[in-house]
Amino acid sequence: MGFKGVFFCCFCLIFAVFLLSSSFVIGGDIVHHDDVAPKRPGCNNNFVLVKIPTWVHGNEVTEFVGIGARFGPTLESKEKRANQTRLAFADPTDCCSNPKNKLTGESILVHRGNCSFTRKAKVAEAAGASAIIIINNQTELFKMVCEPDEPDVDIGIPAVMLPQDAGTSLIEFLRNSSAVSVQLYSPKRPTVDVAEVFLWLMAVATILCASYWSAWSAREAAIEQDKFLKDGSDDYGGKEVTHSGGVLDISTASALLFVVVASCFLIMLYKLMSFWFIEVLVVLFCIGGVEGLQTCLVALLSCFRWFEHAHESVIKVPLLGPVSYLSLAISPFCLAFAVMWAVFRRVSFAWIGQDILGIVLIITVLQIIRVPNLKVGTVLLTCAFFYDIFWVFVSKWLFHKSVMIEVARGDNSGEDGIPMLLKIPRMFDPWGGYSIIGFGDIILPGLVVAFSLRYDWLCNKSLRAGYFLWTMIAYGLGLFVTYVALNLMDGHGQPALLYIVPCTLGTFLMLGKKRGELKHLWTRGEPDRPCPHIRLQQAE
């Protein structure tokens, strides 16, 4: 078994994991909607995250993140316009009765409990506070709403909730110093971040490179097949010549099985998500990344004549079989690259190594795994379409959380998401985080796009008369619509295939129907090449 065989074994284990096809922003939703607590006059704010930079004796020491209440005025979005106020601790600490300490515009820090949130805010406002910061009794944030039977609310100071650990830190600051001040503001996320543009270009360029490599390999195989047929070799025997070694065609059955296998892997990840499980995924990702990086580098270097001899010369390696000298020379570098990323994956620039390993792995997968006809491609993308919608949206009803989003974020693992994602930091976003895209959002539609280019080349179609140009444009448009929907939904996770599949597959099917080639695309997927042996027999 060669390196490709080793890759196939690893790929079979993590194939479903790679197809976590949800595209969304990591870093926390900026605006939270809540249908359980409906809006009414005086209690109609959206739930927004709030930044709370803190100063001690005039020196900024830290910054906390809280969540704004449904009631009260809208918080300032610009840091330079937000007022810096002194912080005071409420007495009594729950602020359910008039504070004993006199307030002159301070922000008051209170504990949660013993009365409603609106009661605390009214008491604090009446005592002269400029804002109220409520400490939750848990480490999570809680949405502060009005009481169901409460009349219309009129509160004139902002109310923010902090998690328990942040509140404990503020209390410690107040105990050690009386000169503690805070600032409350809720910066808005930019409508479009440059990270989304680069991520779009990265996904489109990856499919473009993989499609041309796949089409070139298919054309070379077709040329070899034609030479073989023209030679009239007796070994042919009328059998169909298959693809070159190392290529695997997806069947309809395997396309249907994808949904079951991927769903099982997803549930397993959701239930077993932990630090050690992420470590296992990192190891598997590195194995696939090493194979992908080696395959791409060997293919690239073999195009130069200086490396032709090293590429053509092979040596038998135990367990791996015949391996070229070029592959052996490149393998240590690929292994070292993957190991370096795994060791330093928590540093700020580690996303670069993750994206490199991810891109070469996707390109290698699209080179090895192929869709033989449009029927298989339609079944695969249709299954993935419903799979994506179910695990992003419908799973909330069964598991009370979106399984896809929980897994991709790596919740309960102590890690910043699983490694099977392409990601770029949001450079101009005051909240930070990453724009990400799942491997499946590239691999699955990429299989159909690569098939369209192989068909065009084998049929000698021009760019405009073929299918590749239009399916490639459709994919780019579908991914663009995904990011538009993502921004319209205030950063909530979106199933990218919900938008990509109708654009890509719909364009392919409509063009095939319009040109009268749909039946041929659906069944055979490549041009007919009559066997010379048959022609000779007919001539006789």
Secondary structure as UniProt FT lines:
FT   HELIX           3..18
FT   STRAND          25..26
FT   STRAND          31..32
FT   TURN            41..42
FT   STRAND          47..56
FT   TURN            57..58
FT   STRAND          59..68
FT   HELIX           79..81
FT   STRAND          84..89
FT   TURN            93..94
FT   STRAND          107..111
FT   HELIX           117..126
FT   TURN            127..128
FT   STRAND          131..135
FT   TURN            148..149
FT   STRAND          159..162
FT   HELIX           164..176
FT   STRAND          180..183
FT   HELIX           194..231
FT   TURN            234..235
FT   TURN            237..238
FT   TURN            245..246
FT   STRAND          248..249
FT   HELIX           252..272
FT   HELIX           275..301
FT   TURN            302..303
FT   HELIX           305..307
FT   HELIX           308..312
FT   STRAND          314..317
FT   TURN            318..320
FT   STRAND          321..324
FT   HELIX           325..343
FT   TURN            344..346
FT   TURN            348..349
FT   HELIX           350..368
FT   STRAND          369..370
FT   HELIX           374..389
FT   HELIX           390..394
FT   HELIX           395..399
FT   HELIX           403..409
FT   TURN            410..414
FT   STRAND          421..425
FT   TURN            427..428
FT   TURN            430..431
FT   STRAND          434..438
FT   HELIX           440..458
FT   TURN            459..460
FT   TURN            463..465
FT   HELIX           468..488
FT   TURN            489..491
FT   HELIX           497..515
FT   HELIX           518..523
FT   HELIX           532..539
//
